[in-house]
Each structure stands twice: as structure tokens, then as C-alpha cells.
Amino acid sequence: MSVSIELDHSIGNNAISNCLCYHPNKENYIYCSGWSVGIGSLTDIHSQDFLRQHDDSVQCLALSASGSLIASGQKGRNADIVVWAFDQKQAIFSFEEHDFGVKCLSFSPDEKLLASIGVEEDGKLIIWDLSNGCIVAASPKLPKGTTSIACGGFVRDIKRRETDYYQFCTAGREGVVMWELNPYDGEMVSNKFLGDPRASISRDIAGISFSTDQLTVYCATSSGDYICGSVRARKLTHSVIAAKKGLGAVQCYKNGLITGGGDGSIKIFNEEDKVTAETVLDGPVLDISLSPDGLEVIASTALGSIFRLNLQSMNHLVIAESHRDYVVATSFSDRYADKFATASRDGTVRVWDVVEYSVTSIGYAHPHQQRGSFPICLGFTDIVVSGWSDGSILAHDIDSGAHLWYIEKAHADGISALKLSHNMRFLLSGGELGEVRLWELRSRELISHMKEHTQRITDIEIFADDSQALTSSKDKSIMLWNLKDERRLQCLLQRMGGINSIALSLDQTQIISMGQEKKISFWEIQKSTSPVHSEFVDGETEEGLCLVRSHDGEMLVSGGSTGKVRLWCFHTGELLAQVVAHSGNVTGVSFSLDDRQVVSTGADGAIAIWCVFK
């Protein structure tokens, strides 16, 4: 069997500040997606590119003035900065001087230098030469809590003429600091902006933007106002209230200042600090990036959305949507060919349109649920049923996301797996403590309780006639149950490690499993209590985390700890195709009704839609 798999579309952005840039070509925008840098199109939703070299989550981006260079910085142990050539989509430099994480990046206007600051544990400011990749200057002791940096062009002399010295501005918890750099000898001098000595309120600063003439610096603060400072006088002159719940971003442009607030507001202020236009987005604004002609912006919010907004009419539209946290599960509908559902630790269950890659509905926790609860597993037919971390089972309408029904405390310590019966009359759920429970869908009453597993239930399969079911567990066992008699028929044991996922053959005689043993194993039902065949997935390096059979029974799709999605021949166990899909663990996979598409979800918060070609 000859099979190939190709990426159709990827959904997901990191939903953090300093991670969105409008490209000067007016066609593309740059964003962070897990461990990758994404390049999206403003005109063609199907057009995407990904730049991959980081080994941890990308935390910040910068784009040079011409758009020819992209810089990205990551968190984690390696904390690398990668500089990319936009046209070639290739890395040209990798800088490894920061520790613990990179917080913010900024290019100089002439694209000769890149400034970077580390997270608070790192505390470094470093200026890099982009002609050779060497360090021009560095300061190992940034003020504590510094979160932002911006390049303000060149220092001006007493006659207001530009010199050869560069100027940068950093800001954070301990105020605003202006830096002057002599590029010839690397000498760097800092001057802290002075404020009103009578002021007693300190502010955390989340973003910086220089005015177009680079004589004024504007800072977004956590108290909801923006601060104006004079670059020449090194003095904070005044502040202006802009939002109720803090400011996430500020962006200067030719007609004034654009602010993004924690209350979701986007406001335009004129030179007299008066609001001339405003609108509200779906959540706290994290980033604002201006188009080269100054007519529109793109803005990202904490809810994972990216908006395109016209500054004259203030009309806006969503150009990308995503979860804002770990995506834990996915399932194509068994009734609708163009819809699939996902569940995430951000506390939402979303239904997606495969054609437009857009969210058609969002389901939230029930009002009576424990605060902070999130979905762990789901099933999707003509409704979306999900199991939650507080032990509840919820059903949501696929069109509106409204609650249809709710089973409170279905399991004591969270629901780890669930499966809807083929006749849609009952639901089988598994818990964190190893219980298996059968529920009638119409009345939501408990029909039976089966407890022989000793650890977390990881997966459930129900036979076609709904009379028997299989459950897998972290206790290294797979159990076959007679649901009518409420008793166990068979127990299959793996020698080492828990079982993470199982798939049942179309003729219901074989089971395929993956787990902590890092093997794909084949079992014969009613013939043996141990695998008839096992082989390592990827040379003892990958733990299989999720496994699903195609509807025609010919293929398996799996995902694991190395971020790869793999296609297998069900009958021979032959590996047919594999592709790097995610930046971390693959948490869920599902086949479409016609087996021509696969959707995968990851711990990086991304959703990937794949085309399968036979």
C-alpha cells in the first residue's frame, strides 16, 4: 500500500505578547506557533509556511523594517535566538548567549543590529551585529522585571541632527531606561527616565513604542494608562488613562497612538491624547502591529484570536483562531464530514469547520462546575460530549455551544476517557482511579459500575453491536467487558509500562495498542493474554500516546512524544508514512469520515489538518 500525508493547514498561535508582526509586503503576517514561527497569508487562508529550529516554545518575535529578516527567541534551557531570512525561509544565525529564556527582541531601523533582553532570571541586554553574528555590546544587569525593548533609531546631537550612535529603550517593573550605544567600541550608557518625584504609584510596563519622529516614547502599563516620555529630556511627562484592565500594547503611527487594553478595547488617540475612535475585540489585547501604509493593524488577543482591523472604519474581522493552551483531544464527527471538535486546558470545547478552518461554536464549563475545570476527553456525533477534570460529563450543541445536559460528579477524580455507543443510547466513561461506568443518555442515570483496573483509564473501544467494550489503563492491562452482564470476559497484560491507547480491528478480532513500552503491539482477542507481535515505534525513542483506526479498517494513525504523526498498515503493521506534526507531544488524532483527512492536536496548543493520499 502506497500512502503519503501532507499538511493542509495548521491552527494555533501562542497567545502571548511580542509574538505578532505585520509584514511590509502587505500580504503576510508572522506569528508564534508552539516551537515554530508561522508565516500566514492575509489574502489566502490556505497559504502557510513554518520556520522550525527551536526546541522549546517561541516567546517573542521581531521583524526588520524591510521585512527581509525575522528574529525569534525561545524559552527554556537553551534559550536560543534564531535570525531567519524571510525570502529563503532559512535560518542565517543562531545566538546562544541568553539563559532561561528570551523576553523581547528589536531590530535597529537600518537592520544592522538586533537587541535582545532575557527573562528576569537571565537579566541580560545584548546587542548583536547582523553582519557577522558577533556581540557588539552587552549589559549583564538589567533593571529587575524588564519586559520590553524597542529601538529608537539614532541619538541626536544638540542641533537635533542624527549621529552614528544608536538608541534603545527598555522598560518593565522598575521604570523606563534609555540606552545609547557607540557601535565602534561597544560602549553602552544607560539613563533612567525621571518621573514626578511626588508620585507614589509604580507601574509595570508591558510594551513600548517610539513616535514617528522618535522624540517621544510611549509605554503601556498594567494600570490601564499609557505613559509619555521625552527622549531628549529623559523625563516622563504625563500619563493618559486608556483602558480599565491594563494595557497590553501600544503602537504609534502618523496620526497618533493606538492602544490595546485588557478589557478588549482598541482605541485611537490623537496628538492631544483624545480618543478619536474605538472598538472592542473578544478578549484582552496582547499585540498590535501596524501595516506599512498605516491604514490597518492586526491584533492578537488572550483568547487565541488574531484580528485584522481597519483604522478608519474600525471594522474588524477574524483572520485566525486557536486555543490558548494545551489541546488534549480531538474527534471528527461521525455524522458531519466537514466538522471536527477539540478540547483544551483553556476550558473550552470547540467545533471547527474543515473548509474554512474557523470555529463554528465554543462550549464552556457548566456554571455549577468547579472553577478551573477543563475538558480531558470528548466524543462527537450530532452533539459534543466531553469529560472534565472535576469528574463532570457535559454535552454541548454543535451549532451554538449551549449546554444540553450535565452529569455532575460522574467520577470522583476526573474523567480520563469516554465513548458513545453506536446506537446513541448509552455512554461509557473511564476515571482517573480505574473505574468504568455506563450511563444511559436519555435519563443520564448510572446503569453499571465496573472496577477492576487499578490505575487511570486511558482509552475505550465499543464493539459494533454495543454489547462488549475494551478498556485500556496505566496498570498495563486491556480488559474486555460484557456490558449486558456487567462482567469482565478477558484481561490482556503488557509486560512493562502502561497502555496509552488502543484500536479495535474492523472484524473485532484484533487489538492494536501503544504505550509506555514504546512499542506498537498486536493482540488476538480470546486467543492470548499477551501480544502476538510487538515492535518499537521509533527505536525506543517514542512513546505512543494516541492511536485511531481508519473507517475502512485499512490504516492506523498514531501520535507520540516526539511530535510525529504516523500512518500504519493495520494488517501488516508496516509504517506507511510519518511527518513532524507538533512541537511536543501529540495528544490526539482522528480520521475524517472518508479517511482522506487526519486531524492531530498537540501539547503546543496547535491543531494540524492533514491530507492522506493513497
C-alpha positions as CSV (number, residue, x, y, z in Angstrom):
1,M,0.0,0.0,0.0
2,S,1.4,3.4,-1.1
3,V,0.3,6.2,1.2
4,S,1.5,9.8,1.7
5,I,0.5,12.5,4.1
6,E,0.7,16.3,3.6
7,L,-0.1,19.2,5.8
8,D,-3.3,21.0,4.7
9,H,-3.5,23.6,7.4
10,S,-2.2,24.3,10.9
11,I,-4.2,26.2,13.5
12,G,-2.6,27.7,16.6
13,N,-0.7,30.7,18.0
14,N,1.0,31.1,21.3
15,A,-1.4,33.9,22.6
16,I,1.4,35.8,24.3
17,S,2.7,39.4,23.8
18,N,5.6,40.2,21.4
19,C,4.5,37.5,19.0
20,L,2.8,39.2,16.1
21,C,4.2,41.2,13.1
22,Y,2.5,42.7,10.0
23,H,4.9,42.1,7.1
24,P,5.7,45.1,4.8
25,N,4.7,43.2,1.7
26,K,1.1,43.7,2.9
27,E,0.3,40.1,2.2
28,N,1.8,38.2,5.1
29,Y,1.9,38.2,8.9
30,I,4.3,36.5,11.3
31,Y,3.3,34.7,14.5
32,C,4.5,32.2,17.0
33,S,3.0,28.7,17.0
34,G,4.4,26.3,19.5
35,W,8.1,25.8,18.8
36,S,7.7,27.2,15.3
37,V,7.5,30.6,13.6
38,G,4.4,30.7,11.4
39,I,4.0,32.8,8.3
40,G,0.3,33.3,7.4
41,S,-1.3,35.0,4.4
42,L,-3.8,37.9,4.7
43,T,-5.3,37.0,1.3
44,D,-5.2,33.2,1.1
45,I,-6.1,31.3,4.3
46,H,-4.6,28.1,2.8
47,S,-1.2,29.6,2.3
48,Q,1.2,28.9,5.3
49,D,4.9,28.4,6.0
50,F,6.6,27.3,9.1
51,L,10.2,28.0,10.3
52,R,11.4,25.3,12.6
53,Q,14.7,25.2,14.6
54,H,13.7,25.9,18.1
55,D,13.4,23.1,20.7
56,D,11.1,24.9,23.1
57,S,8.2,27.3,22.9
58,V,8.8,30.6,20.9
59,Q,8.2,33.5,23.2
60,C,8.9,36.6,21.1
61,L,9.3,37.8,17.5
62,A,10.8,40.8,15.7
63,L,10.6,41.8,12.1
64,S,13.1,44.1,10.4
65,A,11.9,47.3,8.7
66,S,12.1,45.9,5.2
67,G,10.7,42.6,6.2
68,S,13.8,40.7,5.0
69,L,14.8,39.4,8.5
70,I,12.8,37.7,11.2
71,A,14.2,37.1,14.7
72,S,12.6,34.7,17.2
73,G,13.5,33.8,20.8
74,Q,12.5,30.8,22.8
75,K,12.1,30.0,26.5
76,G,13.7,27.1,28.3
77,R,17.2,25.7,28.9
78,N,18.7,26.6,25.6
79,A,17.0,30.0,25.2
80,D,18.3,30.5,21.6
81,I,17.6,33.4,19.3
82,V,17.3,32.5,15.6
83,V,17.5,35.0,12.8
84,W,15.7,34.0,9.6
85,A,15.9,35.2,6.0
86,F,12.2,35.8,5.1
87,D,12.6,35.1,1.3
88,Q,14.6,31.9,1.6
89,K,12.7,30.8,4.8
90,Q,16.0,29.7,6.2
91,A,18.0,30.4,9.4
92,I,21.1,32.5,9.0
93,F,22.1,33.0,12.6
94,S,21.6,31.2,15.9
95,F,22.6,33.1,19.1
96,E,23.0,31.2,22.3
97,E,24.1,33.7,24.9
98,H,20.8,34.0,27.0
99,D,19.8,31.7,29.8
100,F,16.3,30.6,30.9
101,G,14.5,32.5,28.1
102,V,14.4,35.4,25.7
103,K,11.7,38.0,26.6
104,C,11.8,40.6,23.8
105,L,13.6,41.5,20.5
106,S,14.0,44.6,18.4
107,F,15.8,45.4,15.1
108,S,17.6,48.7,14.5
109,P,15.9,50.7,11.7
110,D,19.0,50.1,9.4
111,E,18.8,46.3,10.1
112,K,22.4,46.2,11.1
113,L,21.8,45.4,14.8
114,L,19.4,43.2,16.8
115,A,18.7,44.0,20.5
116,S,17.6,41.2,22.9
117,I,16.6,41.0,26.5
118,G,16.3,37.9,28.6
119,V,13.7,36.9,31.1
120,E,14.2,38.1,34.7
121,E,16.3,35.1,35.7
122,D,18.7,35.9,32.8
123,G,18.7,39.7,33.2
124,K,20.9,40.4,30.2
125,L,20.6,43.0,27.4
126,I,22.7,42.0,24.3
127,I,23.2,43.9,21.0
128,W,24.1,41.6,18.1
129,D,25.9,42.5,14.8
130,L,23.8,41.1,12.0
131,S,26.7,41.2,9.5
132,N,28.7,38.6,11.3
133,G,26.6,37.3,14.3
134,C,29.0,38.8,16.9
135,I,28.1,40.6,20.1
136,V,28.5,44.4,19.8
137,A,27.7,45.2,23.4
138,A,26.1,43.6,26.5
139,S,24.8,44.6,29.9
140,P,24.5,41.8,32.4
141,K,22.4,43.8,34.9
142,L,19.1,44.9,33.5
143,P,16.7,46.5,36.0
144,K,14.6,43.7,37.5
145,G,11.4,42.9,35.8
146,T,12.4,44.4,32.4
147,T,9.9,43.0,29.8
148,S,10.2,45.3,26.7
149,I,12.7,46.7,24.4
150,A,12.4,49.0,21.3
151,C,15.0,50.6,19.1
152,G,14.5,54.3,18.6
153,G,16.9,55.0,15.7
154,F,19.9,57.2,16.3
155,V,20.9,59.6,19.0
156,R,20.5,63.3,18.0
157,D,23.1,66.0,18.8
158,I,22.4,69.4,20.3
159,K,21.3,70.6,16.8
160,R,18.9,67.7,16.5
161,R,20.9,66.0,13.8
162,E,21.3,62.2,13.8
163,T,24.6,60.9,14.9
164,D,26.1,57.4,14.5
165,Y,25.1,56.3,18.0
166,Y,22.1,54.0,18.3
167,Q,19.4,54.4,21.0
168,F,17.3,51.7,22.6
169,C,14.6,51.9,25.2
170,T,13.9,49.2,27.8
171,A,11.1,49.2,30.4
172,G,9.4,47.0,33.0
173,R,8.7,46.9,36.6
174,E,11.4,49.4,37.6
175,G,10.7,52.1,35.1
176,V,11.9,53.2,31.7
177,V,15.6,53.3,30.7
178,M,17.2,54.8,27.6
179,W,20.4,53.3,26.3
180,E,22.9,54.9,23.9
181,L,25.3,52.7,22.0
182,N,28.6,53.6,20.4
183,P,28.8,50.9,17.6
184,Y,32.5,51.4,17.1
185,D,33.8,50.5,20.6
186,G,30.7,48.8,22.1
187,E,30.3,51.3,24.9
188,M,26.7,51.5,26.1
189,V,25.4,54.2,28.5
190,S,22.0,54.0,30.3
191,N,19.9,56.8,31.6
192,K,16.7,56.2,33.6
193,F,13.7,58.4,32.8
194,L,12.8,60.6,35.6
195,G,9.2,60.9,36.8
196,D,7.3,63.2,39.1
197,P,9.1,63.0,42.5
198,R,5.8,63.4,44.2
199,A,4.3,60.3,42.5
200,S,3.8,57.3,44.7
201,I,2.3,54.8,42.2
202,S,4.7,52.4,40.4
203,R,3.6,50.7,37.2
204,D,4.5,47.5,35.4
205,I,5.2,48.3,31.7
206,A,4.1,45.8,29.1
207,G,5.0,47.5,25.8
208,I,7.0,50.3,24.2
209,S,6.6,52.3,21.0
210,F,8.6,55.3,19.7
211,S,6.8,58.2,18.0
212,T,7.4,58.5,14.2
213,D,9.9,61.3,14.8
214,Q,11.5,59.3,17.6
215,L,11.4,62.2,20.1
216,T,8.8,60.6,22.3
217,V,8.4,57.2,23.8
218,Y,5.0,55.7,24.8
219,C,4.7,52.9,27.3
220,A,1.7,50.6,28.0
221,T,1.2,50.0,31.7
222,S,-0.6,47.4,33.9
223,S,-2.7,50.1,35.5
224,G,-4.5,50.9,32.2
225,D,-2.8,54.1,31.2
226,Y,0.0,54.9,28.8
227,I,3.0,57.0,29.9
228,C,4.6,59.6,27.6
229,G,8.3,60.3,27.9
230,S,10.6,62.9,26.3
231,V,13.6,61.2,24.7
232,R,15.7,64.4,24.8
233,A,14.8,65.4,28.4
234,R,14.9,61.7,29.7
235,K,11.8,62.5,31.6
236,L,8.3,61.1,31.9
237,T,5.9,63.9,31.0
238,H,2.4,62.7,31.6
239,S,0.1,59.7,31.6
240,V,-3.3,59.1,30.0
241,I,-6.0,56.6,31.1
242,A,-6.8,54.2,28.1
243,A,-8.4,51.0,29.5
244,K,-10.0,49.6,32.6
245,K,-8.0,46.4,33.0
246,G,-4.5,47.3,32.0
247,L,-2.8,47.9,28.6
248,G,-1.3,45.1,26.7
249,A,0.1,47.0,23.7
250,V,0.8,50.5,22.3
251,Q,1.6,51.4,18.7
252,C,2.5,54.8,17.3
253,Y,1.5,55.8,13.8
254,K,1.4,59.0,11.7
255,N,-2.0,60.2,13.2
256,G,-1.4,59.4,16.8
257,L,-1.4,56.4,19.1
258,I,-3.2,53.0,19.0
259,T,-3.7,51.2,22.3
260,G,-4.9,47.7,23.1
261,G,-6.5,47.1,26.5
262,G,-7.1,44.2,28.9
263,D,-10.8,45.0,28.5
264,G,-10.5,44.1,24.8
265,S,-10.6,47.7,23.6
266,I,-8.7,49.1,20.7
267,K,-8.5,52.9,20.9
268,I,-7.0,55.6,18.7
269,F,-5.7,58.7,20.4
270,N,-4.8,61.9,18.6
271,E,-1.8,64.2,19.4
272,E,-3.9,65.9,22.1
273,D,-4.4,62.5,23.8
274,K,-8.1,62.4,22.9
275,V,-9.9,59.3,21.8
276,T,-11.0,59.6,18.2
277,A,-12.2,56.0,17.5
278,E,-12.5,52.7,19.4
279,T,-13.8,49.2,19.1
280,V,-13.8,46.0,21.3
281,L,-12.4,42.6,20.4
282,D,-13.2,39.2,22.0
283,G,-10.6,39.4,24.8
284,P,-7.6,41.2,26.3
285,V,-5.4,42.6,23.6
286,L,-1.8,41.3,23.6
287,D,-0.2,42.7,20.5
288,I,-0.8,45.3,17.8
289,S,1.2,45.5,14.6
290,L,0.7,48.3,12.0
291,S,0.5,47.9,8.3
292,P,3.2,49.7,6.2
293,D,0.7,52.2,4.8
294,G,-0.7,52.9,8.3
295,L,-4.3,52.1,7.3
296,E,-4.8,49.0,9.3
297,V,-3.5,46.8,12.1
298,I,-3.5,43.2,13.1
299,A,-4.1,42.5,16.7
300,S,-3.9,39.3,18.9
301,T,-6.0,38.6,22.0
302,A,-5.5,36.3,25.0
303,L,-8.4,34.1,23.7
304,G,-6.2,33.0,20.8
305,S,-7.7,35.1,18.1
306,I,-6.0,37.3,15.5
307,F,-8.0,40.2,14.1
308,R,-7.5,42.5,11.1
309,L,-8.8,46.0,11.8
310,N,-9.3,49.0,9.6
311,L,-8.3,52.2,11.4
312,Q,-10.7,54.4,9.5
313,S,-13.9,52.5,9.9
314,M,-12.8,50.4,12.9
315,N,-14.4,47.4,11.3
316,H,-12.5,44.2,12.1
317,L,-12.6,40.5,11.1
318,V,-11.0,37.4,12.5
319,I,-8.2,36.0,10.4
320,A,-7.1,33.2,12.7
321,E,-8.5,31.4,15.8
322,S,-6.9,28.9,18.2
323,H,-6.9,27.5,21.6
324,R,-4.7,29.3,24.1
325,D,-3.4,26.3,25.9
326,Y,-2.6,22.6,25.7
327,V,-5.1,20.8,23.3
328,V,-5.9,17.5,24.9
329,A,-8.2,15.7,22.5
330,T,-9.9,15.8,19.1
331,S,-12.5,13.9,17.2
332,F,-14.1,14.1,13.7
333,S,-17.9,13.9,13.7
334,D,-19.4,10.6,12.7
335,R,-22.3,12.5,11.2
336,Y,-20.8,15.6,9.5
337,A,-17.9,15.2,7.1
338,D,-16.8,18.9,7.4
339,K,-16.7,19.3,11.2
340,F,-14.3,18.2,14.0
341,A,-14.1,19.0,17.7
342,T,-11.2,19.8,20.0
343,A,-10.9,20.1,23.8
344,S,-8.3,22.2,25.6
345,R,-7.0,23.0,29.0
346,D,-8.1,26.6,28.3
347,G,-11.5,25.3,29.5
348,T,-13.2,25.2,26.1
349,V,-14.6,22.6,23.7
350,R,-14.6,24.0,20.1
351,V,-16.2,22.8,16.9
352,W,-14.3,23.6,13.7
353,D,-15.2,23.9,10.0
354,V,-12.7,21.9,8.0
355,V,-13.1,24.0,4.9
356,E,-12.7,27.5,6.4
357,Y,-10.6,26.4,9.4
358,S,-12.9,28.6,11.6
359,V,-14.7,28.0,14.9
360,T,-18.4,27.3,14.5
361,S,-19.2,27.0,18.2
362,I,-17.5,27.2,21.6
363,G,-18.6,25.2,24.6
364,Y,-17.6,26.3,28.1
365,A,-17.8,24.7,31.6
366,H,-21.2,24.5,33.3
367,P,-21.9,27.3,35.8
368,H,-22.1,24.7,38.6
369,Q,-18.8,23.2,37.8
370,Q,-15.7,23.6,39.9
371,R,-13.7,26.7,39.0
372,G,-10.7,26.0,36.8
373,S,-12.1,22.7,35.4
374,F,-11.1,21.8,31.9
375,P,-12.1,19.0,29.4
376,I,-9.9,16.0,29.1
377,C,-11.7,13.8,26.5
378,L,-14.5,14.0,24.1
379,G,-16.9,12.3,21.7
380,F,-18.5,13.9,18.7
381,T,-21.7,12.8,16.8
382,D,-24.6,15.2,16.4
383,I,-23.6,16.6,19.8
384,V,-20.3,17.1,21.5
385,V,-19.9,15.1,24.8
386,S,-16.9,15.8,26.9
387,G,-15.4,14.5,30.2
388,W,-13.9,17.1,32.5
389,S,-11.1,17.3,35.2
390,D,-13.6,17.7,38.0
391,G,-15.4,14.5,37.1
392,S,-18.3,16.0,35.2
393,I,-19.7,15.0,31.8
394,L,-21.1,17.8,29.6
395,A,-23.0,17.8,26.3
396,H,-22.9,20.9,24.1
397,D,-24.8,21.8,21.0
398,I,-22.6,21.8,17.9
399,D,-24.1,25.0,16.4
400,S,-24.4,27.3,19.4
401,G,-22.1,25.7,22.1
402,A,-25.0,25.8,24.5
403,H,-25.2,23.3,27.4
404,L,-27.6,20.4,26.5
405,W,-27.2,18.3,29.7
406,Y,-24.8,17.8,32.5
407,I,-23.8,14.9,34.8
408,E,-22.3,16.2,38.0
409,K,-19.5,14.1,39.6
410,A,-19.8,11.2,37.2
411,H,-16.3,10.2,38.6
412,A,-14.6,11.4,41.7
413,D,-11.2,12.4,40.4
414,G,-11.8,13.4,36.8
415,I,-12.8,11.6,33.6
416,S,-9.9,10.3,31.6
417,A,-11.8,8.6,28.7
418,L,-15.3,8.3,27.2
419,K,-17.0,6.6,24.3
420,L,-20.5,7.0,22.9
421,S,-22.3,3.8,21.8
422,H,-23.1,3.3,18.2
423,N,-26.9,3.3,18.8
424,M,-26.5,6.5,20.8
425,R,-28.4,5.1,23.8
426,F,-25.5,5.0,26.3
427,L,-22.1,6.4,27.2
428,L,-19.2,4.6,28.7
429,S,-16.8,6.6,30.8
430,G,-13.4,5.9,32.5
431,G,-12.0,7.6,35.5
432,E,-8.6,8.5,37.0
433,L,-8.9,5.8,39.6
434,G,-9.7,3.0,37.2
435,E,-13.5,2.9,37.3
436,V,-15.6,2.1,34.2
437,R,-19.1,3.4,34.3
438,L,-22.1,3.0,31.9
439,W,-24.6,5.8,31.6
440,E,-28.0,6.0,29.8
441,L,-28.0,9.1,27.6
442,R,-31.7,9.8,27.8
443,S,-32.0,9.9,31.6
444,R,-28.3,10.4,32.4
445,E,-28.6,7.7,35.0
446,L,-25.8,5.3,36.0
447,I,-26.6,1.8,34.7
448,S,-23.5,-0.1,35.9
449,H,-20.2,0.4,37.6
450,M,-17.2,-1.9,36.9
451,K,-14.0,-1.6,38.8
452,E,-11.1,-4.0,38.1
453,H,-8.4,-1.6,36.7
454,T,-6.2,-0.2,39.4
455,Q,-5.0,3.0,37.6
456,R,-6.2,5.6,35.1
457,I,-8.3,4.5,32.2
458,T,-6.6,5.7,29.0
459,D,-8.9,4.6,26.2
460,I,-12.2,2.9,25.4
461,E,-13.5,0.9,22.4
462,I,-17.1,-0.3,22.0
463,F,-18.0,-3.2,19.7
464,A,-20.3,-2.6,16.7
465,D,-23.3,-4.3,18.4
466,D,-22.7,-2.3,21.6
467,S,-22.7,-5.5,23.7
468,Q,-19.0,-5.5,24.6
469,A,-16.2,-3.0,25.2
470,L,-12.5,-2.7,25.6
471,T,-10.7,-0.5,28.2
472,S,-7.0,0.2,28.5
473,S,-5.2,1.5,31.5
474,K,-2.0,2.7,33.0
475,D,-2.0,-0.5,35.0
476,K,-0.6,-2.3,31.9
477,S,-3.8,-4.1,31.1
478,I,-6.5,-4.2,28.5
479,M,-9.9,-5.6,29.7
480,L,-12.8,-7.0,27.6
481,W,-16.2,-6.4,29.2
482,N,-19.6,-7.8,28.6
483,L,-21.8,-4.7,29.1
484,K,-25.1,-6.6,29.4
485,D,-23.9,-8.8,32.2
486,E,-21.6,-6.2,33.7
487,R,-18.6,-8.5,34.0
488,R,-15.1,-8.9,32.7
489,L,-14.5,-11.5,30.0
490,Q,-10.8,-11.2,29.4
491,C,-7.7,-9.4,30.7
492,L,-4.7,-8.8,28.5
493,L,-1.5,-7.9,30.2
494,Q,1.5,-6.0,28.9
495,R,4.9,-6.8,30.4
496,M,6.2,-3.3,31.0
497,G,4.6,0.1,31.2
498,G,1.1,1.4,31.0
499,I,-1.1,1.3,27.8
500,N,-2.0,4.8,26.4
501,S,-4.3,4.0,23.6
502,I,-6.0,1.1,21.7
503,A,-7.7,0.4,18.4
504,L,-10.1,-2.4,17.5
505,S,-9.9,-4.1,14.1
506,L,-12.9,-3.9,11.8
507,D,-13.7,-7.6,12.2
508,Q,-13.3,-7.2,16.0
509,T,-10.8,-10.0,16.4
510,Q,-7.6,-7.9,16.9
511,I,-6.4,-5.1,19.1
512,I,-3.5,-2.7,18.5
513,S,-2.0,-0.8,21.4
514,M,0.6,1.8,22.2
515,G,2.0,2.9,25.5
516,Q,4.9,3.4,27.8
517,E,6.7,0.3,26.5
518,K,7.4,2.4,23.4
519,K,6.1,-0.3,21.1
520,I,3.2,-0.9,18.8
521,S,1.6,-4.2,19.9
522,F,-0.8,-6.6,18.2
523,W,-3.2,-8.7,20.3
524,E,-5.6,-11.6,19.4
525,I,-8.9,-11.4,21.3
526,Q,-9.9,-14.6,23.1
527,K,-6.7,-16.4,21.9
528,S,-3.8,-15.0,24.0
529,T,-3.3,-12.8,27.1
530,S,-0.1,-11.3,25.7
531,P,0.8,-9.6,22.4
532,V,1.3,-11.8,19.4
533,H,3.6,-9.2,17.9
534,S,5.4,-6.1,19.1
535,E,7.9,-3.7,17.6
536,F,9.5,-0.4,18.7
537,V,7.8,2.6,17.2
538,D,11.0,4.6,16.6
539,G,14.0,2.9,18.0
540,E,13.0,3.1,21.7
541,T,12.7,6.9,21.5
542,E,9.0,7.5,21.1
543,E,6.1,6.7,23.5
544,G,2.9,6.3,21.6
545,L,0.2,8.5,23.1
546,C,-2.8,8.2,20.8
547,L,-4.0,5.7,18.2
548,V,-7.1,5.6,15.9
549,R,-8.2,3.1,13.2
550,S,-9.5,4.4,9.8
551,H,-13.1,3.7,9.0
552,D,-12.3,1.3,6.2
553,G,-10.1,-0.7,8.6
554,E,-7.0,-0.5,6.4
555,M,-4.9,2.1,8.3
556,L,-3.9,3.3,11.7
557,V,-2.9,6.8,12.6
558,S,-0.8,7.4,15.7
559,G,0.9,10.3,17.6
560,G,3.6,10.3,20.2
561,S,6.1,12.0,22.4
562,T,8.4,13.1,19.5
563,G,5.7,15.2,17.9
564,K,5.3,12.9,14.8
565,V,2.1,11.7,13.2
566,R,2.5,8.2,11.7
567,L,0.3,6.2,9.3
568,W,0.5,2.3,9.6
569,C,-1.0,-0.5,7.6
570,F,-3.4,-2.2,10.0
571,H,-2.9,-5.7,8.7
572,T,0.9,-5.9,8.4
573,G,2.0,-3.2,10.9
574,E,4.1,-1.6,8.2
575,L,4.9,2.1,8.7
576,L,3.4,3.8,5.6
577,A,4.2,7.5,6.3
578,Q,5.4,9.8,9.0
579,V,5.7,13.5,9.4
580,V,6.7,16.0,12.1
581,A,3.4,17.5,13.2
582,H,3.8,19.3,16.6
583,S,6.4,20.9,18.8
584,G,5.8,18.5,21.6
585,N,3.5,15.6,22.5
586,V,0.8,14.6,20.0
587,T,-2.2,14.4,22.3
588,G,-5.0,13.3,19.9
589,V,-5.6,12.1,16.3
590,S,-8.8,11.4,14.3
591,F,-9.7,10.2,10.8
592,S,-12.4,12.0,8.8
593,L,-15.4,10.1,7.6
594,D,-13.9,9.4,4.2
595,D,-10.4,8.7,5.7
596,R,-8.9,11.3,3.4
597,Q,-8.1,13.7,6.2
598,V,-6.5,13.4,9.6
599,V,-6.6,16.0,12.4
600,S,-3.9,16.0,15.1
601,T,-3.6,18.0,18.3
602,G,-0.6,18.8,20.4
603,A,0.7,20.0,23.8
604,D,1.9,23.0,21.9
605,G,-1.7,24.2,21.5
606,A,-1.7,23.6,17.8
607,I,-4.2,21.7,15.6
608,A,-2.9,20.2,12.3
609,I,-5.2,19.1,9.5
610,W,-3.5,16.6,7.1
611,C,-4.5,15.2,3.7
612,V,-4.0,11.5,3.2
613,F,-3.3,10.3,-0.4
614,K,-3.5,6.6,-1.3
